[in-house]
Amino acid sequence: MGTTRTTRPNSTGGRSRQTAETGLGTPLQFVKGVGPQRAAALGRKNLHTVEDALFFVPLRHEDRTRLTPLRELQPGTTYTCSGVIVGLSPPPPGRFRVPFSIMLRDESGYLTASWFGGAYLSRVLKRGQRLILHGRVARFRGAPVLQNPDYEIVESDEDDRLHVGRLVPVYSTTDGLPQRPLRRLMWQIVETWAPDVVDPLPDAVRARRELAPLAAALRDAHFPETDAALAAGRRRLAFDDFLLLQLGLAILRSRTTRAQGIALNPKGALARRLLAALPYALTAAQERVWSEIRADMAAPFPMHRMLQGDVGSGKTVVAALGVLTAVEAGYQAAIMAPTEILAEQHFMTFRQLVEPLGVPVTLLTSSLRGRDREARRASVAAGDVGCVVGTHALVQEGVEFRRLGLAVVDEQHRFGVEQRARLKAKGERPDLLVMTATPIPRTLALTLYGDLEVSVLDELPPGRRPVKTVARTETKRREIFAFLRKEVADGRQVYVVYPLVEESEVVDLKAATDMARRLQHDVFPDLVVGLLHGRLAFDDKDAIMRRFKAGEIQVLVSTTVIEVGIDVPNASVMLIEHAERFGLSQLHQLRGRVGRGPWKSYCILLTGSSLGEDAQRRVDAMVATTDGFKIAEADLELRGPGEFFGTRQSGLPEFRVADLLRDAALLEQARRDAQGIIAADPELRDPAHRGLRETLLARWRGKLALASVG
């Protein structure tokens, strides 16, 4: 157990690199003690080979050298403890809300542990068994109770040294894969194969960052002797995750900067005419960002820039200036949005901005059919249309541009690398501008768009006032309606938004429709109430929005189709029904629809009376701040990076160990190292980088062939 192995340098101890690697490629089914059934259970965790298992790090480690005596457990704290079951109390039949409880005893005293929905435990737990438990202690009827703890049944067997008296790894398990046998298997794999892993990291980088050798890091990430060893092991593995990501991005970026692009550098007459027609001057931030974009477009290399800005910071105008520049230079511009509704909203906005200047705009979405679709595609292919707005339909077969010069991709983190690639392939290396409506925390921007230059719009246009946000429950509905009436009496307009999700679309749509009817007949019979939802035809939606903008509709009931791109300065209240059902960035987007005029604006979050912990944190974050960057940080903490972005679809390699929140400082280091390596050796041809090159190709699995795509 405690033997320390001397870690071998980059050689594999006299064997050929191939043999070492074939060892790592061994299917788990052929590892001693696994067999087909357990291999299937491991497969559910995406573990297929020895290498997969080596990098399957534990969720946490429990310090079982110091088990806390039961008498010393205090409510509000998390502990690891051990006891013998002396009594079991299953819930009465049919009483689902009653927990399954057991009484535990150790040398110091007694303690109750309980599990909600734990009726099945009566088949698992027996009197006299010894358990190791890990969980949070609460107070119930005056006594401490261990609620819903993780538990493990102690079997006294020969490998007790793995399960007690040490820092014990706790893995993510699945049906047919209990903790103890999984831990035994991991021990066997780490002991057998970790010493032979080839370390791809150049010695210079390892020394500079004071990182553990890979073999030692793998062992210590699973079965460390001390907390310090565990931290060093995890740090090394997390660094590798980041370095491989940043190397790939640095390669993409260096290829882009070396590629030949098109120089879009007209006199700028169209852009000047748009600026002259705007009712306001650009903010200093818009001026700065537009000059960055204009310089990129004028250069003979493809632009690769991301435009970040909070809700209402004026990204659309900047994008329109780019579109006009491309058109004046004799090229076409494409704007790609992730959903039909967003595409339609962009179409309305861009039509208002650029059509008066003689630039025709057309809309291409997948719901277009037959002749209409063919006619629009033909006019795009002929070059008659300067500006094309659409969904992923723009990257489908059959859509040809005569001369695509600028691709604008909106709401980036719903698009994958592949779609960006396909859109760019429609032109001769067109310029790429990526716009995100939700600000992105810096760590994530570096991760996902490490290959893009970033421009940030960090000031709101003059006249935008912060929106006052309050949370209210159903009991306050009458007062809220009275407040809405007062705002309308003062000449303002109101949004009432309902959640709409695909799983319950019919029910949600009915709720919104019923509410619109009720508001019109019972609550505001003297006002005009409109209803806007995604199932309406485009022309109907357009007509309703125009009537709302013109002030003919005072109260607009809507499903979440108004997240982005609608500008009605006279609207001063956003009432969000069932606010607990919305994600944080969605709530922030909706709030951004008000506060666009010179009067005080309000966002009212109407929620149920008892909220789950996460829902409560989302509502609290909204009330606490209107700063989109702070909202994005909170959203990231709540959802975790994978879900925040849907990394699965983004086409980037998955992290095995790294955590963007915990390891942000390492990400910066890895980025600097990656840039240094690629600056000296752009395609990793140097023999010292051979290991890195092989590991990189394996982890990016063919994605690097997407040459210069962001």
N, C-alpha and C positions, 0 to 999 in steps of 0.2 A: 504494500500500500504506500508506505512512505518513501519508497525508493526513488531517488532522483535519477533521471536518465540524462546523460550528457546529450545535448541536442546536436545533431550533425549539421555541418554547414550545407551549402547549396547542393552538394553532391548527395546522392541517395545511398550513401554508405556502401559504395562498391557495386550496387546494382545499376542496371541501365535505367534511365529515366522511364523508359517504356514499362518495365516490370513494376516499378513503384506505382505507375499510374494505372496499370491494369488492375493492381490490387485495389485501388480506390474505386475503380469502376465495377467491382464485384457486386452482382445483384444481392440484395439483403436476403433473398430467399435461400441462398446457398451459404449464409453465415451459420455457424454451428448454433443449434437451438432455435432457429427461426421457422423454417418450413413455410408451406404455401399459405396456411390460414393467417399466421401472424404477419407474413409478408403483405397480405391483402390489407390487414389493419394498418400496417406502417404506410402502405400506399395511400391510404386515406389522408395521411398527414403529409403527402407528397415526398415520402422517403422511399427511394427505390434502390439507391446504391450506397456503398460504404461511405462515399464522399458526402452524400446527402446527410447521412447520420452524423458524421463528424461535425458538420456545421449546424446541426439542429441543437442550438444551445438551450439550456434550461430556462424556464420562465423566471425562476428565482432560486436562491439557495436558502435552506433553513439551517440555522446554527443549532445542531442537535448535540453540541458539546455542553450547552447550557439550557436544559429544559426548565421552564419556570414552574415551581411548585404551585399546585392548584389554589392553595390558600392565598397566594400573593397576586392573583390575577385582578387587575383593576379595570372597571368599565371604561370604554373609550379608547382602549389600546389593543394592538394586535400582538399575539403571543404564539410561541410554539410550546406545547406542553404534552404530557403523556399521562395516561391513567388506565385503570382496568374498569371494564363495564360491570357495574353491580346492579343495574336495573334498566329496563326498557319500557317506554310508554308510547306505543303506536297511537295515531289518532283514531277516534271512533269511526266506524264505516260511514262514508258519505260526508264526513266533516272535513272538507278539503282545506279549510282555513286553519285547522289546528295542526301545529307542527309535530313531527316525530321527535321525541325527546329521549335522551339516555342520561343515567346518573353515572358519573365517573369517580373513581377513588384513587388517590396516591398516598404516600406516607404522610402528607401534610393535611389532607382533608378531602372534601367532596366538591363536585361541580356538575352543573347540568349543561349538556350541549343539545341544541335543537336544530332541526332542518325543516324548512317549509317545503311542502310538496315531496316529503321524504318517505312516503308510505312504503316504497320499495325496499327501504333499508331494513325492514323487519326480516327480509330474506337474506340479508348480508351480515348484519351485526348480531352477535350472540353474547349472552352473559359470560364473563370470565375472559373475554378477549382483551388483549392490551392494545390500545390505540395510540398513535402519535397524531396530534391535532394541531392545525395552524389556522388561526382566524381571529376575528375581532370580538372582544367581550362587550356585551351590552348589559343594561340593567333591566330586569323584568320582575315586576311586583317586589321591588326592593332587593332582589338577589342578583348576583352576577350570572350571566348566561353566555356561553360561547355560541354565537349565532351563525348557522350555515358554514361551519368550518370545513376546510379540506381535511380529510383524515386518511390514515393508512393503518392497516391491521398489521401488528408486529408478529412476524412468525420467527421463532428463534431458529435460525438456520446458519449455515456456515458462512454466509456472506453478510452477517450482521454489520460488519465494519463498513459496508457501503451505506447502510440505512440509519445507523445511529452513531453517536460519539464523534461526529465530524460535521463539516459544512456539507449538507446533503443536497444534491441537485433535485429540483422538482420540475418535471417535464410536462408539456401539454400532452394529455392522453386522449384516447378515443375508445369507443366500444371494442372490447376484445384485446385491450392493450393496457392492463393495469400498471400503476406506477412502479411497483417493485420489480416485476420482470423486465419492464422497459429500462429501468435503471441498471439492472444486471447486464442487459444487452449492450447498453451504451458504454458501460465500464469495459466490457470485453472488446468492443470495437475501438475505443480510445486506446486501450493498452496495446492492442495488436497492430493498429494501422497508423495512429498519430505520429509515431517516431519516423515513419517513412515518407511523410508528406514533403513534397518539394516546396521549398520556400521561394516564392517568386519575387520577393521584395529585394531590390538592390541593397547591398550592405550599407552603402552611404546613406540611403534614406532611413534605414533601420537605426543606424547609429545616431543620425541627426535628431530623430524623433524619440530616441530612447525606447524603442519598441522591443517586445519579447520576440524570440524566434517563433516561427509558426507552430512547430511541433509542441513547444512548451505552452504556447497560448491556447492551443486546442485542449491540451490536458487540463490546464488551469481553468478554462471556461466551463469545463464539465465537473472535474473533481479536484477543486483547489484545496491546498493545505491551510491557506490563510486567506483573510479578506483581501490582503494586498495582492496576493497571487491572482485571485479572482478578478480584481479590478484591472490588473496588467493584462490578463488574458483577453478580457472583453475589449479593452482599449485597442489591442493589436488587431483583433478581428473586425472591429468597427472601422478602424483606419483603413484596412484592406477594402471593405465595402465602399467607402467613400472614394478611395484612390482609384478603384476600377471604374466607378461611375465618372469621376472627374477626368480620368485619362480619355475615356471614350468621348466625352463632351469636348475636351480640348482638341482631340483629333478632328472631330467634326468641324470645330471652329477654325482650326488652322487650314483645313481644306477649303472652307468657305472664303477665308480671307485671301487664299491663293487663287481662287477660281476667277475666271473672266465673267463679268456680268454686263449689264447694260447701264450706260450713263444717261440718266434722265435729268437733263439740265436745260429746260426751256427758259424763256425770258421771265416767266412768272406772271403773265398778264391775267390768266384766269384766277390764280390764287389771290392776286391783288383785288380783283373785282369782287370776289367772295368777301374778303376782309372789309371792303368798303360797304358792302350790303348788310353786314351784321349790325344789329342794334347796339352792340357793345364792343369795346376794344378787347383784344386778347389779354389774359393775365400775364405777368412776367414769366410764370412757369410755362404757360402755353407758348410764349415767344421762344423761350429757351429750348423747349422740346421740339418745336417746329424747325428751329435752325439746325438741331442735331439730325432730324430726319431729312431735311432738305440737303444737308451736306452728304449724308449717306447715299441718297438717291442720285446725286450728281456724280458720285465716284464711280469708276468703271468696275467695281466689284459688287457682288450681290449684297444688298442691305439685309441685315439679320438683326432686327431690333424689336424689343418688347416695350410696349407703352403701358405703364401702370398708372392708375390713378383711382382715387376714391370715387364713389357715386357722385355724379354731378360735377366732376372737376373739368369737364369739357374735352373729353377724348375724341368725341365724334367730329368736332370741328377740325381738330388737328388731322384726323384721318381724311376728312374731306379735302383739306389742302393738299395732302399727298395724292389723292385720287385725281384732282384737277391738274397737278403737276405731271402725272403720268400721261393723262389724256392730251395735255398741251404738247407733250414731247412726241405724240403720235402713237401712244400705246393704249392698251385697255387696263382697267383695274377690276379686280374681283374682291368682293367682301363675303367672307364665309362665316356663318353663324351656326351654333350647334343645334338649334331647334327651329322649326318652321315659324313659330311665333316671334322669336328674336329676329329671324331673317325678315319677316314682314315688317317688324318695327323699324329695322335698319332701312328697309326699302322706303318706308314713308319718310323717314328723316332725311336720307340722302336725296330723295326726289325733291324735297323742299329746298335743300341746300344747293344742289348742282344743276337741276333741270332749268331753273331760270337763267343760267349762264349758257344754255344751249348744249348741255351734255346729257344725252338720253340715258335713262336708268331702266334696267329690266330686272325682274325677279324670277329666279329658277329654283323651284323646290320639287320634292319628289311627288307632291300631290297634283302637280300639273299633268294633264293627260293629252294624248292625241295631237290634233292639229295645233292647238295653242302652244304645246311644248315644242313641237317641231319648228314652228314659226320663230319662237324665241331663240331656240338653239341656232337656227339658220342666221338670224340677225347678229348673234354673237360671233359665229364663225366668219361672217362676212366683214365683221369689224364695224357694223353700223352702230353698235351700242358701245359707248365708252365705259360705262360702269355697270357691272353685273353683281347683283346681290343674291345670295342663295344659301342653301344648307349643304350637307355633304353631297347633294345631287350635283354640285359643281365639279366634284372629282370623279363622277361616274364616267363610264365609257360613253362615247357619243357626244360629250360636251367638248367642243373645240373652240379655242380662242384664235383670232387672227394674229394678234400680237399682245400677249399678256405681259405687262411691265411691272405691275404691282399687285401683290396678293396681301389682303388684310384679313387676318384670322381673329375673330372676336371670341371672348370667353374661353381663353385657351385651355383651361384645365379640363375641358370636356372633350378636347380633341386629342387623338393619339398622334405620335410621331409619323405613323404611316400616312394619315390623311394629309398632314402638312406636306409630306413628300409628294403625294399624288397631285396636290394643287400646284406645287412648284413645277412639277413635271409638265404642266400644261403650257409652260412658256419656256423661253430660252433663258434659264436662270433669272427669273424675275426677282425684284426686291420683295422682301417679306417683312410685314409689320404685324406683330402680334399684340392684340389689345386684351387686357383682362379687366373686367369690371370690379372684381373683388381684389383688393390689394393682397399681395402675397408676402408672407414673412420672408425676411432676407435668406434664411437658411434654405427655404424651399425654392426661392427664385434661383439660387445658385445650383440647386440640385436638378431642377427640372429644365431650367433654361440656361444652364451654364454655357451654352453655345451662343447665347444672344446678348447683344448689348442692351442695357436697360435704361429707359428714360422714365422719370417719375414726375407726374403732375402733382405737386404737393401743396397747391393752394386752391381754394374754391373761388369761383368767379365772384366779383363784387355783387352785393345784393343777396347772396345766399346766407341765410341765417341758420344757426344750429336748431335742430328740431327737438322739442321737449318730448321725452318719451316716458310714458307711465304704464304700469301693469295694473289691470283691474280684473275682478272675477265677475261671474254672471250676476251676482246680487246688485251690481252697480249699473245694470243695463239701462234702466229708466233714466238715471242721471246722465249717462253717456248720450242717449238719444236727445235729451234736452240740450246738451252741450252742442251736438251736431246742428240742431235747429238754430241755436244762437249764432253759430258760425255762418250758416247759410243766410240768416237774416242780415248779417254784416256784409253780405255779398260774396262770401267764399264758397268753395265747392269741396265735396267730400268723397273719398274712396272708402268702400267697405270691401275687404278682401277675404275670400274663403279659400281654405286649402283644397287642393285637388291632386290626388295621387292616382296612378294608373290602377292600382289594386282595387280601389273603391271608387272608381271614377263616376259610376252611375249614381251612387249614394251622394257623393260630394256635389255633383252637378245639381241634383235635386235640392240639396240643402241650400245652395246658392240661389237657385231659381225660386224656392219657397220664400227665402229671405227677401228677395227683390220684390216679390208679390206682397209680402206682409208690410214691408216698408212703404210701398206705394199706397196700399189700401188702408192700413191701420195706423201707421206712424206718421207718415208725411203725405197725406192725401192731397195737400195743396202744392206739393213740389213735383218735379219730374225726376223719376228714378230710372236709371238705365241698367241694363244687364249685359255684361261682356264675358264670353267664355270661349275656350279654344275650339269648340265644335262649330262655331259660327263660320260662315263663308268669309273669305278675306274682305270682300266689298262691304259686308255687313259690319265687320269689326271696324273697318276704316271709317264707315259712316258714323258709327257710335262714337268713336274717338274724336272725329271732327266736331260732332254736336257737343261733346263734353268740353272740348277745347274752346268752342264758340260760346260756352256758357248756357246752352239750351238745356243741358242735363245738370241738375244740382248734386245728385247723389248717384255715384256709379258703383254698382255692385259687380264684383269681378272675381273670377277664379284667378289663380296666380299667373295670368297672362300679362300682367303689367309690370313685371320685375324691372325691365330695362328699357330705356330709350323713349319714354313718354314724357313730354315736357308740357305741363299745364301749370304755369306760374300761379294761377288763381286758386289752385287746390291747396287747402291748408290743413286738412285732417286726413290721416290714414288710420282707419280702424281695422285691426287685423283680428278676425274671428278665429278661435281655436289656435291661438298663437303658438301653443306648445307643440303643434304638429309641424311647424316649419323649422327648417335648419337655420342656423345663425346667419349665414351669409345671405340666405333668402330674405330673412327679416330685415337685414341691413339694406339690401337692395330695394325692398318695398318702401322702407322709410325714406329712401332717397328720392321717391317720387314727389314728396312734399318739401316745403322749405325753399321753393324756387322763386318765390316772389318776395316783396318787401315786408310782408306781415308775418306775425308769429305763427309757427306751424306746430302741429302736434301729431305724435304717433301713439295710438292707444292699443296696447296688447291685451286682448280679452282672452282669458284662459279659464280652464276648469279649476275647481277648488283645490284638488290634491294633485300636485305635479310630481313626476319622477325626478330624481336627483339631477339628471342631465338637462331635462327640460327647464327645471328651475334655474340652473346655471346659465342656460341660454338667455332666458328672460332677464336675469340679473345683469348679464353682460350688456344687453341692449339698453337697459335703464341707466347703466353706469357710464356709458361712453358713446359718442357719435363718431369716434375716430375709426375709420375703416381698417387701419393697420392693427390697432388694438383688438378690434373685432376678429380680424383674421388670426391673430395669435391665439385668442381664446378658442376660436373654432378649431384650430389645429390641435390644441391641447385636448379638447373634448372628443374630437373624432379620430385623432391619430392621422399621420401623414397619408397612409394608404388610402383611407376612405376620403380624406380631404380632397385628394386629387383623382381618386380612381386610378392609382398608379398602375393597376393591372392592365388598363387599356392604353397607358401612355407609351408603351413600347420600351421603357427603360428597364435595366436589370433590377431585380428585387434585391433589397438589402437582406442579408442573412442575420446580421447581429446589430448593425448600426441603428440608432434611434435619433431621428432628426432633432427631437426636443432635447434629449439628454446630451447628445454628442456634438452640439453645434460648433464648439471650438475646434474639434478634430476635423470637421468638414472644411473649415478655413485652411487648416494646415495641409490637408490632402489636396485641396485645390491649388495651393501655391506649389506643392511638389509636382503635381501633374503638369502644371503650366511650364515649370522648369524642365521637366523631362521631355515634353513634346517640343519645346522651343529648341532643344539641342538635338532631338531625334524624332522628327515629326511622324514617322511611321513605325517606330520601335524596331529598327533594323539592327541596332547595336547588340552584340552577343550578351552584354551584361543585362539587357532588357528582354532576353529571350523568354524567360519565365513569365514576365509581365505580359508579353505579347500573347503567349499561349493562353494564359488565364483570362486575359481580356477578351479574346475571341470566343472562349467558351462561355463567359458570363454574358456577353452581349448577343450570343447566339445569332450571328448573321446580321444583326441590326446595323453594324458599322458599315455594311455595304451600302446603306442608304446615304452614301457619300455626304452631300452637304446639307442634309436636312436637319432642322433644329430639333 
